[in-house]
């Protein structure tokens, strides 16, 4: 029986050490679009207070005056919040252009905006609970994301407005 050589072992060890952790799989019904390179936005949501409920991502395009108006949402993707790991949601786009993203963490999964929910948007503008309730919109230049023919990463940091779970 032939013994494995030390060089073969060192080569295996070097490949294993440099491989790193596996990439996170995007969530959502169109995850394959991000995996194939786009055009899409890969929304990386962070800052979850609790790993419960649902997270909703909406995309908007066209006239900036219609951003964050649910009647003008291009995509509306809702997924359960995973118990651990990154939350990366793939949002495909039809064509290159300027888009905006909003995110809501519906902590109690009741489909309504409550004071315990978290929210965020592309560009991470300052948002308060009353901004969300009264539908005050951040400046378009702050939230716009330029999407070409590839997948663009859009980081969104959640902010929570009130107490409790």
Backbone as a printed PyTorch tensor [residue, N CA C, xyz], in Angstrom:
tensor([[[  0.8420,  -1.1720,   0.0000],
         [  0.0000,   0.0000,   0.0000],
         [  0.8830,   1.2300,   0.0000]],

        [[  0.5730,   2.1880,  -0.8750],
         [  1.3990,   3.3810,  -0.9980],
         [  0.9230,   4.4320,   0.0010]],

        [[  1.8890,   5.0570,   0.6720],
         [  1.5660,   6.1130,   1.6280],
         [  1.3990,   7.4240,   0.8770]],

        [[  0.4390,   8.2560,   1.2930],
         [  0.2980,   9.5560,   0.6340],
         [  1.5310,  10.4030,   0.9060]],

        [[  1.9360,  11.1430,  -0.0900],
         [  3.1180,  11.9690,   0.0670],
         [  2.7980,  13.2090,   0.8840]],

        [[  3.8200,  13.7410,   1.5140],
         [  3.6760,  14.9630,   2.2980],
         [  3.2980,  16.1360,   1.3980]],

        [[  3.7850,  16.1460,   0.1440],
         [  3.4480,  17.2240,  -0.7850],
         [  1.9670,  17.1960,  -1.1360]],

        [[  1.4060,  16.0010,  -1.3280],
         [ -0.0250,  15.9080,  -1.6200],
         [ -0.8340,  16.4160,  -0.4370]],

        [[ -0.4190,  16.0490,   0.7780],
         [ -1.1200,  16.5080,   1.9740],
         [ -1.0350,  18.0240,   2.1110]],

        [[  0.1450,  18.6040,   1.8930],
         [  0.3050,  20.0560,   2.0080],
         [ -0.5100,  20.7880,   0.9350]],

        [[ -0.5710,  20.2220,  -0.2520],
         [ -1.3830,  20.8350,  -1.3110],
         [ -2.8550,  20.8400,  -0.9410]],

        [[ -3.3580,  19.7260,  -0.3910],
         [ -4.7480,  19.6490,   0.0500],
         [ -5.0080,  20.6440,   1.1680]],

        [[ -4.0910,  20.7430,   2.1220],
         [ -4.2470,  21.6600,   3.2440],
         [ -4.2830,  23.1110,   2.7640]],

        [[ -3.4800,  23.4550,   1.7870],
         [ -3.4530,  24.8280,   1.2800],
         [ -4.7690,  25.1730,   0.5800]],

        [[ -5.2950,  24.2630,  -0.2110],
         [ -6.5650,  24.5170,  -0.8950],
         [ -7.6850,  24.6450,   0.1270]],

        [[ -7.7260,  23.7860,   1.1130],
         [ -8.7680,  23.8280,   2.1350],
         [ -8.6900,  25.1110,   2.9390]],

        [[ -7.5070,  25.5560,   3.2910],
         [ -7.3440,  26.7530,   4.1070],
         [ -7.7320,  28.0150,   3.3660]],

        [[ -7.5530,  28.0490,   2.0520],
         [ -7.8560,  29.2670,   1.3000],
         [ -9.2600,  29.2710,   0.7200]],

        [[ -9.9870,  28.1870,   0.8330],
         [-11.3130,  28.1230,   0.2320],
         [-12.2820,  29.0780,   0.9020]],

        [[-12.1860,  29.2760,   2.2020],
         [-13.0550,  30.2040,   2.9080],
         [-14.4610,  29.6500,   3.0330]],

        [[-15.3320,  30.4150,   3.7200],
         [-16.6940,  29.9450,   3.8960],
         [-17.4680,  30.0110,   2.5780]],

        [[-18.4460,  29.1540,   2.4640],
         [-19.2620,  29.1500,   1.2550],
         [-20.0660,  30.4370,   1.1750]],

        [[-20.2710,  30.8990,  -0.0380],
         [-21.0490,  32.1150,  -0.2420],
         [-22.5030,  31.8650,   0.1580]],

        [[-23.1440,  32.9060,   0.6710],
         [-24.5420,  32.7970,   1.0570],
         [-25.3990,  32.6630,  -0.1950]],

        [[-26.4370,  31.8850,  -0.0980],
         [-27.3820,  31.7440,  -1.1960],
         [-28.4020,  32.8640,  -1.0870]],

        [[-28.6220,  33.6100,  -2.1590],
         [-29.6430,  34.6560,  -2.1050],
         [-31.0200,  34.0520,  -1.8260]],

        [[-31.8640,  34.8350,  -1.1700],
         [-33.2280,  34.4260,  -0.8830],
         [-34.1650,  35.0320,  -1.9150]],

        [[-35.3720,  34.4980,  -1.9780],
         [-36.3970,  35.0390,  -2.8500],
         [-36.6330,  34.1750,  -4.0620]],

        [[-37.7600,  34.4110,  -4.7150],
         [-38.1350,  33.5690,  -5.8570],
         [-37.2440,  33.7400,  -7.0820]],

        [[-36.4850,  34.8200,  -7.1360],
         [-35.6370,  35.0760,  -8.3040],
         [-34.1480,  34.9950,  -7.9770]],

        [[-33.7870,  34.1950,  -6.9880],
         [-32.3910,  34.0830,  -6.5610],
         [-31.4660,  33.7270,  -7.7170]],

        [[-31.9440,  32.9490,  -8.6560],
         [-31.1130,  32.5170,  -9.7910],
         [-30.6440,  33.6870, -10.6440]],

        [[-31.4130,  34.7910, -10.6600],
         [-31.0140,  35.9550, -11.4520],
         [-29.7280,  36.5470, -10.8840]],

        [[-29.6400,  36.6600,  -9.5690],
         [-28.4110,  37.1760,  -8.9420],
         [-27.2560,  36.2020,  -9.1370]],

        [[-27.5380,  34.9180,  -9.0200],
         [-26.4960,  33.9110,  -9.1890],
         [-25.9410,  33.9140, -10.6080]],

        [[-26.7840,  34.2590, -11.5950],
         [-26.3280,  34.2610, -12.9870],
         [-25.7280,  35.6000, -13.4020]],

        [[-25.7460,  36.5930, -12.5150],
         [-25.0700,  37.8540, -12.8130],
         [-25.9580,  39.0430, -13.1040]],

        [[-27.2720,  38.8630, -13.1540],
         [-28.1500,  40.0160, -13.2690],
         [-28.8070,  40.1580, -14.6180]],

        [[-29.4120,  41.3040, -14.8640],
         [-29.3780,  42.5130, -14.0300],
         [-30.2950,  42.3720, -12.8120]],

        [[-29.7590,  42.7680, -11.6760],
         [-30.4900,  42.6190, -10.4250],
         [-29.8100,  43.4250,  -9.3260]],

        [[-30.5140,  43.5110,  -8.1960],
         [-29.9560,  44.0860,  -6.9770],
         [-29.9560,  42.9860,  -5.9220]],

        [[-28.8200,  42.7830,  -5.2890],
         [-28.7170,  41.8330,  -4.1870],
         [-28.7690,  42.6620,  -2.9080]],

        [[-29.9250,  42.6660,  -2.2660],
         [-30.1620,  43.4880,  -1.0840],
         [-29.6560,  42.7310,   0.1400]],

        [[-28.6070,  43.2790,   0.7630],
         [-28.0030,  42.6610,   1.9460],
         [-28.5230,  43.3980,   3.1750]],

        [[-29.4700,  42.7600,   3.8660],
         [-30.1420,  43.3680,   5.0120],
         [-29.3980,  42.9780,   6.2820]],

        [[-29.0810,  43.9870,   7.0970],
         [-28.3910,  43.7280,   8.3660],
         [-29.0700,  44.5140,   9.4840]],

        [[-28.6770,  44.2050,  10.7120],
         [-29.1820,  44.9350,  11.8690],
         [-30.4570,  44.3740,  12.4590]],

        [[-30.7650,  43.1080,  12.2000],
         [-31.9820,  42.5230,  12.7590],
         [-31.9220,  42.5190,  14.2780]],

        [[-32.9610,  43.0220,  14.9140],
         [-33.0650,  42.9950,  16.3750],
         [-33.3970,  41.5820,  16.8400]],

        [[-34.3080,  40.9390,  16.1170],
         [-34.7300,  39.5700,  16.4180],
         [-34.8090,  38.7980,  15.1100]],

        [[-34.5650,  37.5120,  15.1790],
         [-34.6250,  36.6590,  13.9870],
         [-35.9780,  35.9570,  13.9400]],

        [[-37.0350,  36.7440,  13.8450],
         [-38.4060,  36.2340,  13.7660],
         [-39.1570,  37.0360,  12.7140]],

        [[-40.3350,  36.5660,  12.3350],
         [-41.1990,  37.3200,  11.4410],
         [-40.7800,  37.2280,   9.9890]],

        [[-41.1700,  38.2580,   9.2340],
         [-40.8990,  38.3150,   7.7990],
         [-40.1250,  39.5720,   7.4770]],

        [[-39.3870,  39.5100,   6.3890],
         [-38.7180,  40.6950,   5.8580],
         [-39.2660,  40.9080,   4.4500]],

        [[-39.6440,  42.1610,   4.1740],
         [-40.2160,  42.5120,   2.8810],
         [-39.2950,  43.5020,   2.1860]],

        [[-39.0220,  43.2290,   0.9190],
         [-38.2070,  44.1310,   0.1020],
         [-39.0560,  44.5480,  -1.0970]],

        [[-39.0890,  45.8650,  -1.3450],
         [-39.7710,  46.3820,  -2.5280],
         [-38.7810,  47.1920,  -3.3430]],

        [[-38.9440,  47.1370,  -4.6620],
         [-38.1150,  47.9650,  -5.5410],
         [-38.9970,  48.9520,  -6.2840]],

        [[-38.3820,  50.0920,  -6.6120],
         [-39.0710,  51.1680,  -7.3180],
         [-38.1500,  51.7050,  -8.3940]],

        [[-38.7130,  52.1690,  -9.4690],
         [-37.9410,  52.7680, -10.5440],
         [-38.7540,  53.8540, -11.2050]],

        [[-38.1960,  54.4320, -12.2460],
         [-38.9230,  55.4790, -12.9580],
         [-38.8850,  56.8020, -12.2190]],

        [[-40.0180,  57.4570, -12.1490],
         [-40.1450,  58.7800, -11.5420],
         [-39.8480,  58.7170, -10.0440]],

        [[-38.8270,  59.4430,  -9.5630],
         [-38.5010,  59.4250,  -8.1300],
         [-39.6570,  59.8600,  -7.2310]],

        [[-40.6140,  60.6100,  -7.7610],
         [-41.7780,  61.0150,  -6.9600],
         [-42.6380,  59.8140,  -6.5760]],

        [[-42.4570,  58.6780,  -7.2610],
         [-43.2460,  57.4840,  -6.9540],
         [-42.4960,  56.4900,  -6.0590]],

        [[-41.2470,  56.7920,  -5.7200],
         [-40.5010,  55.8870,  -4.8490],
         [-41.2530,  55.7240,  -3.5310]],

        [[-41.3050,  54.5140,  -3.0460],
         [-41.8870,  54.1420,  -1.7610],
         [-43.4050,  54.2500,  -1.7260]],

        [[-44.0300,  54.4230,  -2.8840],
         [-45.4910,  54.3730,  -2.9940],
         [-45.8270,  52.9490,  -3.4210]],

        [[-46.5150,  52.2100,  -2.5580],
         [-46.7430,  50.7920,  -2.8270],
         [-47.4520,  50.5390,  -4.1540]],

        [[-48.2060,  51.5130,  -4.6530],
         [-48.8880,  51.3410,  -5.9440],
         [-47.9000,  51.3110,  -7.1130]],

        [[-46.6700,  51.7820,  -6.8720],
         [-45.6790,  51.8500,  -7.9420],
         [-44.5140,  50.8780,  -7.7400]],

        [[-44.6630,  49.9300,  -6.8250],
         [-43.5960,  48.9580,  -6.5820],
         [-43.4190,  48.0680,  -7.8060]],

        [[-42.1800,  47.9040,  -8.2250],
         [-41.8710,  47.0260,  -9.3560],
         [-41.7860,  45.5760,  -8.9060]],

        [[-41.2200,  45.3660,  -7.7400],
         [-41.1210,  44.0210,  -7.1670],
         [-41.4900,  44.1120,  -5.6920]],

        [[-42.0810,  43.0630,  -5.1960],
         [-42.5120,  42.9810,  -3.7990],
         [-42.1600,  41.5730,  -3.3570]],

        [[-41.0940,  41.4340,  -2.5910],
         [-40.5990,  40.1090,  -2.2000],
         [-40.6470,  40.0140,  -0.6820]],

        [[-41.2700,  38.9690,  -0.1960],
         [-41.3550,  38.7550,   1.2500],
         [-40.8830,  37.3440,   1.5670]],

        [[-39.9840,  37.2450,   2.5510],
         [-39.4620,  35.9430,   2.9720],
         [-39.4320,  35.8830,   4.4870]],

        [[-39.4510,  34.6800,   5.0160],
         [-39.2740,  34.5020,   6.4550],
         [-37.8400,  34.8460,   6.8150]],

        [[-37.6630,  35.4580,   7.9740],
         [-36.3170,  35.7980,   8.4340],
         [-35.6290,  34.5030,   8.8610]],

        [[-34.4790,  34.1860,   8.2730],
         [-33.7800,  32.9670,   8.6790],
         [-33.2710,  33.0800,  10.1150]],

        [[-33.1630,  31.9580,  10.7910],
         [-32.7360,  31.9320,  12.1870],
         [-31.3090,  32.4400,  12.3710]],

        [[-30.4860,  32.3090,  11.3380],
         [-29.0980,  32.7720,  11.4260],
         [-28.5760,  33.0150,  10.0190]],

        [[-27.3970,  33.5790,   9.9630],
         [-26.7380,  33.8000,   8.6900],
         [-27.1700,  35.0920,   8.0230]],

        [[-26.5390,  35.3930,   6.8910],
         [-26.8540,  36.6320,   6.1850],
         [-28.2540,  36.5880,   5.5780]],

        [[-28.8420,  37.7640,   5.4360],
         [-30.1310,  37.8850,   4.7640],
         [-29.8750,  38.6950,   3.4880]],

        [[-29.8260,  37.9780,   2.3800],
         [-29.5320,  38.5650,   1.0790],
         [-30.6610,  38.1870,   0.1310]],

        [[-31.3730,  39.1990,  -0.3380],
         [-32.5570,  38.9680,  -1.1510],
         [-32.3120,  39.5030,  -2.5570]],

        [[-32.5400,  38.6500,  -3.5310],
         [-32.3200,  39.0180,  -4.9300],
         [-33.5620,  39.6990,  -5.4900]],

        [[-33.3410,  40.8910,  -6.0600],
         [-34.4240,  41.6590,  -6.6750],
         [-34.0390,  41.9210,  -8.1320]],

        [[-34.6480,  41.2070,  -9.0670],
         [-34.3120,  41.4150, -10.4740],
         [-34.8710,  42.7420, -10.9860]],

        [[-34.2530,  43.2840, -12.0240],
         [-34.7620,  44.4810, -12.6930],
         [-34.9180,  44.1600, -14.1750]],

        [[-35.8140,  44.8730, -14.8230],
         [-36.0810,  44.6180, -16.2450],
         [-34.9810,  45.1430, -17.1490]],

        [[-34.4020,  46.2950, -16.7430],
         [-33.4250,  46.9570, -17.6080],
         [-32.4960,  47.8120, -16.7540]],

        [[-31.3290,  48.1480, -17.2570],
         [-30.4540,  49.0700, -16.5310],
         [-31.1910,  50.3890, -16.2550]],

        [[-30.8490,  51.0080, -15.1310],
         [-31.4830,  52.2780, -14.7840],
         [-31.2760,  52.6140, -13.3260]],

        [[-32.0220,  53.6010, -12.8440],
         [-31.9730,  54.0210, -11.4520],
         [-33.1610,  53.4270, -10.7110]],

        [[-32.8780,  52.8610,  -9.5460],
         [-33.8950,  52.1990,  -8.7430],
         [-33.7290,  52.6050,  -7.2830]],

        [[-34.7410,  52.2880,  -6.4790],
         [-34.6770,  52.4770,  -5.0290],
         [-35.2610,  51.2320,  -4.3770]],

        [[-34.8180,  50.9800,  -3.1580],
         [-35.2370,  49.8030,  -2.3940],
         [-35.7460,  50.2580,  -1.0370]],

        [[-36.8410,  49.6360,  -0.5800],
         [-37.1900,  49.7800,   0.8270],
         [-37.3770,  48.3960,   1.4290]],

        [[-37.1080,  48.3220,   2.7230],
         [-37.1410,  47.0560,   3.4530],
         [-37.9370,  47.2690,   4.7340]],

        [[-38.7640,  46.2920,   5.0770],
         [-39.4550,  46.3180,   6.3680],
         [-39.3220,  44.9550,   7.0160]],

        [[-38.9670,  44.9660,   8.2990],
         [-38.9390,  43.7440,   9.0900],
         [-40.2230,  43.7160,   9.9050]],

        [[-41.1630,  42.8900,   9.4860],
         [-42.4410,  42.7320,  10.1720],
         [-42.2220,  41.7090,  11.2860]],

        [[-41.8490,  42.2180,  12.4400],
         [-41.4200,  41.3650,  13.5510],
         [-42.4950,  40.3610,  13.9460]],

        [[-43.7430,  40.8130,  14.0720],
         [-44.7980,  39.8960,  14.5200],
         [-45.5770,  39.2770,  13.3570]],

        [[-45.1440,  39.5170,  12.1250],
         [-45.7130,  38.9000,  10.9330],
         [-47.2260,  39.1140,  10.8330]],

        [[-47.6630,  40.3610,  11.1360],
         [-49.0920,  40.6460,  11.0340],
         [-49.4510,  41.4290,   9.7690]],

        [[-48.4550,  41.7350,   8.9400],
         [-48.7140,  42.4350,   7.6920],
         [-48.9390,  43.9250,   7.8370]],

        [[-48.7840,  44.4530,   9.0290],
         [-48.9890,  45.8810,   9.2780],
         [-47.7000,  46.5000,   9.8010]],

        [[-47.5590,  47.8150,   9.6260],
         [-46.4080,  48.5240,  10.1810],
         [-46.7120,  48.8780,  11.6280]],

        [[-45.9410,  48.2940,  12.5270],
         [-46.0960,  48.5160,  13.9680],
         [-44.8660,  49.2280,  14.5100]],

        [[-44.9800,  49.7560,  15.7110],
         [-43.8540,  50.4690,  16.3130],
         [-42.6790,  49.5530,  16.6240]],

        [[-42.8870,  48.2400,  16.6710],
         [-41.7930,  47.3070,  16.9390],
         [-41.0520,  46.8940,  15.6760]],

        [[-41.5970,  47.2370,  14.5160],
         [-40.9970,  46.8160,  13.2480],
         [-39.7370,  47.6140,  12.9310]],

        [[-38.9100,  47.0280,  12.1030],
         [-37.7150,  47.7000,  11.6130],
         [-37.9070,  48.0860,  10.1620]],

        [[-37.1590,  49.0970,   9.7320],
         [-37.2610,  49.5440,   8.3510],
         [-35.9250,  50.0850,   7.8870]],

        [[-35.7630,  50.1340,   6.5830],
         [-34.5580,  50.6980,   5.9980],
         [-34.7750,  50.9090,   4.5130]],

        [[-33.8210,  51.5650,   3.8950],
         [-33.9060,  51.8390,   2.4670],
         [-32.5050,  51.8760,   1.8750]],

        [[-32.4470,  51.7390,   0.5710],
         [-31.1610,  51.8680,  -0.1190],
         [-30.5740,  53.2290,   0.2240]],

        [[-29.2680,  53.3010,   0.3590],
         [-28.6100,  54.5450,   0.7570],
         [-28.6330,  54.7880,   2.2510]],

        [[-29.3870,  53.9800,   2.9790],
         [-29.5020,  54.0650,   4.4430],
         [-29.7920,  55.4820,   4.9410]],

        [[-30.8920,  56.0870,   4.4580],
         [-31.2470,  57.4280,   4.9450],
         [-31.7420,  57.3680,   6.3870]],

        [[-31.7250,  58.5020,   7.0620],
         [-32.2870,  58.5750,   8.4040],
         [-33.8040,  58.4810,   8.2940]],

        [[-34.3720,  57.4940,   8.9460],
         [-35.8150,  57.3010,   8.9650],
         [-36.2830,  57.2200,  10.4050]],

        [[-37.3990,  57.8380,  10.6730],
         [-38.0360,  57.7150,  11.9720],
         [-39.3880,  57.0600,  11.8000]],

        [[-39.9660,  56.6350,  12.9010],
         [-41.2710,  55.9730,  12.8560],
         [-42.2980,  56.8620,  12.1620]],

        [[-42.3210,  58.1470,  12.5060],
         [-43.3190,  59.0500,  11.9280],
         [-43.0590,  59.2820,  10.4400]],

        [[-41.8120,  59.1950,  10.0040],
         [-41.5290,  59.2910,   8.5700],
         [-42.2190,  58.1530,   7.8240]],

        [[-42.1680,  56.9620,   8.4060],
         [-42.7960,  55.8030,   7.7800],
         [-44.3150,  55.9340,   7.8390]],

        [[-44.8480,  56.2790,   9.0110],
         [-46.2950,  56.3920,   9.1790],
         [-46.8820,  57.4450,   8.2370]],

        [[-46.2290,  58.5980,   8.1470],
         [-46.7510,  59.6840,   7.3160],
         [-46.1910,  59.6630,   5.8870]],

        [[-45.4930,  58.5930,   5.5550],
         [-44.9890,  58.3610,   4.1950],
         [-44.1090,  59.5020,   3.6940]],

        [[-43.2910,  60.0420,   4.5870],
         [-42.3070,  61.0460,   4.1690],
         [-41.1710,  60.3040,   3.4710]],

        [[-40.7660,  60.8110,   2.3330],
         [-39.7610,  60.1330,   1.5280],
         [-38.4150,  60.8360,   1.6350]],

        [[-37.3410,  60.0480,   1.7100],
         [-36.0080,  60.6580,   1.6770],
         [-35.7200,  61.1840,   0.2690]],

        [[-34.7410,  62.0760,   0.1410],
         [-34.4060,  62.6010,  -1.1950],
         [-33.9980,  61.4690,  -2.1500]],

        [[-34.4730,  61.5600,  -3.3760],
         [-34.1980,  60.5250,  -4.3760],
         [-32.7030,  60.2940,  -4.5510]],

        [[-31.9240,  61.3640,  -4.5700],
         [-30.4800,  61.2280,  -4.7750],
         [-29.8310,  60.3820,  -3.6810]],

        [[-30.4240,  60.3610,  -2.4920],
         [-29.8700,  59.5910,  -1.3680],
         [-30.1350,  58.0900,  -1.5080]],

        [[-31.2740,  57.7420,  -2.1270],
         [-31.6870,  56.3380,  -2.1390],
         [-31.5140,  55.6400,  -3.4870]],

        [[-31.1880,  56.3820,  -4.5340],
         [-31.0940,  55.7730,  -5.8580],
         [-29.8920,  54.8380,  -5.9820]],

        [[-30.1340,  53.7520,  -6.6940],
         [-29.1090,  52.7560,  -6.9770],
         [-29.0170,  52.6240,  -8.4900]],

        [[-27.8260,  52.8200,  -9.0310],
         [-27.6210,  52.6570, -10.4670],
         [-27.3480,  51.1870, -10.7580]],

        [[-28.1900,  50.5980, -11.5740],
         [-28.0520,  49.1910, -11.9450],
         [-27.7490,  49.1150, -13.4310]],

        [[-26.6760,  48.4020, -13.7420],
         [-26.3160,  48.1610, -15.1380],
         [-26.8120,  46.7940, -15.5650]],

        [[-25.9590,  46.0480, -16.2200],
         [-26.3410,  44.7160, -16.7080],
         [-25.8670,  43.5950, -15.7810]],

        [[-25.3640,  43.9520, -14.6130],
         [-24.8650,  42.9560, -13.6650],
         [-25.6940,  43.0120, -12.3770]],

        [[-25.2440,  42.2870, -11.3650],
         [-25.8930,  42.3190, -10.0540],
         [-25.1650,  43.3320,  -9.1890]],

        [[-25.9110,  44.2710,  -8.6360],
         [-25.3740,  45.3260,  -7.7830],
         [-25.7420,  45.0120,  -6.3310]],

        [[-24.7710,  45.0900,  -5.4390],
         [-25.0240,  44.8600,  -4.0190],
         [-25.5710,  46.1400,  -3.4010]],

        [[-26.6810,  46.0010,  -2.6630],
         [-27.3360,  47.1300,  -2.0060],
         [-27.4150,  46.8280,  -0.5110]],

        [[-26.5180,  47.4110,   0.2980],
         [-26.6020,  47.1770,   1.7510],
         [-27.7120,  48.0270,   2.3610]],

        [[-28.5030,  47.4050,   3.2410],
         [-29.5610,  48.1180,   3.9570],
         [-29.4450,  47.7610,   5.4360]],

        [[-29.2830,  48.7810,   6.2590],
         [-29.2010,  48.6230,   7.7210],
         [-30.5780,  48.9380,   8.3010]],

        [[-31.1680,  47.9700,   8.9900],
         [-32.4800,  48.1830,   9.6000],
         [-32.3830,  49.1080,  10.7980]],

        [[-33.4300,  49.9080,  10.9730],
         [-33.5830,  50.7300,  12.1690],
         [-34.9230,  50.3560,  12.7930]],

        [[-34.9440,  50.3130,  14.1110],
         [-36.1680,  49.9670,  14.8270],
         [-36.6820,  51.1980,  15.5500]],

        [[-37.9980,  51.3420,  15.5200],
         [-38.6110,  52.5650,  16.0020],
         [-39.0290,  52.5170,  17.4480]],

        [[-39.4780,  51.3730,  17.9040],
         [-40.0460,  51.3130,  19.2460],
         [-39.5710,  50.0890,  19.9940]],

        [[-40.2260,  49.8610,  21.0650],
         [-39.8180,  48.7640,  21.9360],
         [-40.4230,  47.4530,  21.5260]],

        [[-40.1890,  46.5180,  22.3770],
         [-40.8520,  45.2320,  22.3470],
         [-40.6590,  44.3680,  21.1240]],

        [[-41.0400,  43.1660,  21.3060],
         [-41.0070,  42.1720,  20.2480],
         [-42.3630,  42.0570,  19.6080]]])
